[in-house]
């Protein structure tokens, strides 16, 4: 059963320029995803898909393969991630390499560890599900959401006005760290989050969208706290 880790890292980040290789707590951001994938010991191949030679050089330095550069069609601002991953599989198939399972690891996910990847892999295989994806619980119940209409504040779901927060069903959103998937199912649907989905919950303290400088600073604080907790 062959498995591949695919880390998509294009060079055209707009909100934080060169985000994928900017230094984060002492090393390029991309390095964390590569090291976690290698440390997990579960992948036959760990590769980076990029259109940028500097990113490719850094990826190789930290132990990832970059056997080909991303095509123009999958390197633009509007390229969809499934198309990037489909291109990776197509290129490897030309080389006679077929993978039964894939894992797309985000290039800006310093909280990913080899241990998490091993655990997620075991859970997916044991479950029989098609796909496993990282999620994080909303810190405040969406059922208690407020909206502004005609300059007035209203409850979006007034039926929950008197409900206690602890009595409401938990809701989750994408944690944007990694997605494990059965390759055949992904190729058939050409999308990740379809079919039989398995959640892999991540603590809010180990999740952070990084789109602004403030996000970056918060992520570094959370990362240091995580390493301190792990005694590292």
N, C-alpha and C positions, 0 to 999 in steps of 0.2 A: 504494500500500500504506500505509494509515493505521495509526498506532501511538499507543497511549495509555499514559501512566505513571499508575498509580493508587497513591496513598499513603494508606493507611487510618490514621487518627489519632483515635481516640475520646477523650473526656475523662475516662473513669472508671478510670484506672490506680490499682490498689490498693496494690501493693508499694512503688512509688515514686510518690507523688502528683504529678500533672501532669507525668509523665515526658516526654511528647512535646514539651513546650514549656519545660521546665526548661533553664536556661543550661548549655551544655556547651562548654568552651573558648572562651567569648566570644560565643556566639549560641544561640538556641533549638535544641534537639536536632532538631526537625523540619526546620529550615532546611537541614541538610546533605543530606537526601534530595531536597528540592526543587531545591537548587542543582546537585546532581549530575545530576538528570534534565534540567534546562534546559541545563546545560553540555554534555551529550552531543550535543545537536543532532539527535537521532534521533526525537523524539516530536512528533506533531502537537498533542497535548494533554498537559499535565501538571496533574493535578488531585489534590485532597485530599478524601477522604471523611471527614467528621466530624459529630458531633452537638453540638459545642461551639462557641459563638460566638467565644470568645477564640482558640481554635485556628484557626478559619476566618479571623479577622482577621490573625493572624500568617502563615498560609499565603499569603494574598493579598499581604501586604507583601513576601514573598520571591518572588513571581512566579507562584504556582500559581493555578489556577482552583478556585473552590468554588461551582459553579453551583446546588447544592442541598444541603440538610442530610440527614444520614443518618436513615432512618426509625427509629421506636421498635423495630421488630422486629430491626434490625441494630445497635442501639446498646447492647444489654444485655451483661452479663457473660458470657453463654453463647452469644452470637452467633458463628457460624462465619465465618472469613474468606472462604470461597467465596461465602457468601450476600451478604456486603458487596460483593464484586466483581460478582456477578451483578446486584445492585441498581444499581450504577454503569452497567453496560452497558444495562440496561433504561431507565434515565433518559435516557441519551444517545440511545438509539434513538427515544425519544419525540420527541426534538429533530431526528431525521433524520440522526444521526451514527453511522456504522458503522465499527468498527475491526477490521482483520484480525489485528493482533497487540497484545497487552497486556503490560505489565510491572508487577507488583505490587512496590513498593519499601517495605520496612519503614520506619516513621517513626523508629525508634531505631537507625539504621545509619549512623553518621557516617563509617565507613570506605568507603562507596560513593563512587565518583568517576565523572565523566563518561567518563573513559577506560575504566574497567571496563565500564560500560554499553555503550559503543560496541563494545568487543571481544566482549562476550557476545552482542550483537545479531548481529554478523557471524558468529560461530560457530554460532548457532542457525540462521540462514538458510542457511548453507553446508551444514549437516549434514542438513537435512531432518527433524530430530527435531520432536516436538510441543512439548516443553517443555525449558527450561534452568533449572537451579536452582543456587544457590551451596551448596557443601559445604566442609567442613574435615576434614582427616585427624585421626583419634584420635591423641593424642600417645603413648598407650601401647596396645599391641595388645590388643583385647578378648578374643582367644583365650587370653590369660594371666590372665583375670579370676579373682578369688578370691571365694568366697561363705562366709557363716557359716550353718551348719546344726547345730542341737542344740548350740550353743555351741562348735562346732569349725570350724576354718578348712579349707576344701577348695578344690581347683582345680575350677572349673566345667567346664573342658574338659581333663581329664587327659591326653588324647592329645597335647596340645601341651606337656606338662611339660618335655620336654628340647629343645624347638625354640628356635632362636635368634630373637630378635625380628626381625632383618633378613630372616629367611627366611619370615616369615608374611605372608599377603596383607594389604595395607593396607585398613582400614575407614574409612568416612567418616560424618559426621553433618551435618544441616542447619546451614548457617551463618547462616540467618535474615537475609539482606541483600536479595536480590531474586529474583524468579521471572519469567522471560520465558515466554510461552505463546502458542500459536496460539488465537485466540479461539474458533473453531468447535469445536475439540477440548475446550477448557475448558467451554464451554456444554453440550456433549453429556454430559460426565462429571460436571460440577458439582464437580469436585475438581481440584487442581493436579497432584499427583505420581502421575499414571497415564499409561499409554501409553508412547510412545517418549521416554525421558528422557535429557537430556544434562547431565553434571556441569560445573560451573564452579568449580574449586578455588580457595579463598582461603587465604592464609597464616594460620597460627594467630596470628601477630602482628597481624593485621588483622581479627580476629574476637573478639567479646566479648559474651556474654549479659549483659544489664544488668537484674538483678532485685533487687539489694541496693545499699546505699551503697558497700560494698567493690567490687562489680562496677563501679560508676560510676567510682570512683577509678582502677581498673585500666584501664578503657576510655580515660580521659583520658590516662593515661601512654602507652598504646599509640598513641593518636591523635597525640600530640606526636612520638613516635618515627617514625611514618609520615610526618608532614609534614617532619621533619628529614631523613629518607631521601630524600624527593622534592625537598629543597632549598627548601622553602617556609616 
